[in-house]
Amino acid sequence: GVAASAFLVTIGTSAPVQIDGKQLYAIAAREGNDNALMLCHYTDDDKVFAPRTISLALTGGASKYDMYLLDQAHDMALVGQVDAQNEITIAPNSVVLLTATC
C-alpha cells in the first residue's frame, strides 16, 4: 500500500471519491491527464474470506485503467486493464491501484 500511496502523492491533487460498503476504503488523485484510484478491502476478521465486487464509475477522461494488485501473491504487480465503467473483484486484505492509461 505504501508504493500505491506514494504514486498518488506524485500526481499531486486529491480527487473526490465515493465508496459504499463496510471494509472498503478508497483514495483518488488527479492532475491533468494523470489520474489514479487506490482501493482497499481491509478486515481484521479472520473469518472473512469472501471477495467484494465493486462497480466502477470512473470519470476524468480515461476510458481504460491499468490494474495493479497487492495481496499475498502479488507485490503491486500489473494484473491487467479495466474499463472506467466496469466491475472488479477484490479479496479481503488486498489493495488495488488503478492508473489511467490514456
MOPEHU-V254131 format. One record per residue. N is the residue number from 1. PHI is phi in degrees with one decimal (999 if undefined). D_LAST is the distance of its C-alpha to the last C-alpha in Angstrom with 1 decimal. Layout:
<<N;PHI;D_LAST> <N;PHI;D_LAST>>
This chain:
<<1;999;23.4> <2;-67.4;24.1> <3;-62.9;21.2> <4;-65.1;18.8> <5;-63.7;20.6> <6;-63.3;20.5> <7;-61.3;16.7> <8;-60.9;16.5> <9;-65.0;19.2> <10;-66.2;17.3> <11;-67.2;14.6> <12;110.8;17.7> <13;-119.4;17.9> <14;-67.3;18.8> <15;-125.4;17.5> <16;-66.1;19.7> <17;-143.6;19.7> <18;-125.5;22.3> <19;-140.6;23.5> <20;-114.8;26.8> <21;127.6;29.0> <22;-70.8;31.2> <23;65.4;30.0> <24;-115.8;26.3> <25;-135.8;24.7> <26;-149.2;21.3> <27;-146.0;19.7> <28;-136.6;16.4> <29;-142.7;15.0> <30;-150.9;12.8> <31;-153.9;12.9> <32;62.9;11.0> <33;-85.1;7.2> <34;-86.6;8.2> <35;-148.9;9.5> <36;-153.1;11.4> <37;-137.5;14.4> <38;-111.8;17.5> <39;-117.1;19.9> <40;-134.4;23.5> <41;-110.9;26.3> <42;-110.8;29.3> <43;-147.3;32.9> <44;-103.0;36.1> <45;-90.8;37.9> <46;-66.6;38.6> <47;-96.1;39.3> <48;-92.8;35.8> <49;-118.4;34.3> <50;-76.4;32.4> <51;-71.1;28.6> <52;-112.4;26.8> <53;-98.8;24.5> <54;-118.3;21.9> <55;-86.5;20.4> <56;-92.7;16.9> <57;-141.3;16.2> <58;-85.2;13.0> <59;-118.6;12.3> <60;128.4;10.3> <61;110.9;7.8> <62;-77.5;5.2> <63;-100.1;7.1> <64;-131.4;7.0> <65;-131.8;8.0> <66;-73.5;9.9> <67;-115.4;13.5> <68;-108.2;16.1> <69;-125.8;19.7> <70;-119.7;22.7> <71;-153.9;26.0> <72;-63.5;29.2> <73;-104.6;27.8> <74;-129.9;24.4> <75;-111.1;23.9> <76;56.8;20.2> <77;-88.6;19.4> <78;-67.9;16.2> <79;-117.0;17.5> <80;151.5;14.8> <81;-126.2;11.8> <82;-132.6;12.3> <83;-77.1;11.3> <84;-62.2;11.1> <85;-114.2;14.6> <86;-156.9;16.4> <87;-121.9;19.2> <88;-128.3;19.4> <89;-116.0;22.7> <90;-130.2;23.5> <91;-74.5;26.9> <92;-57.1;29.2> <93;57.7;28.8> <94;-127.5;25.3> <95;-125.5;22.1> <96;-120.3;18.5> <97;-114.5;15.5> <98;-108.0;12.2> <99;-123.4;9.2> <100;-62.7;5.6> <101;-100.5;3.9> <102;33.4;0.0>>
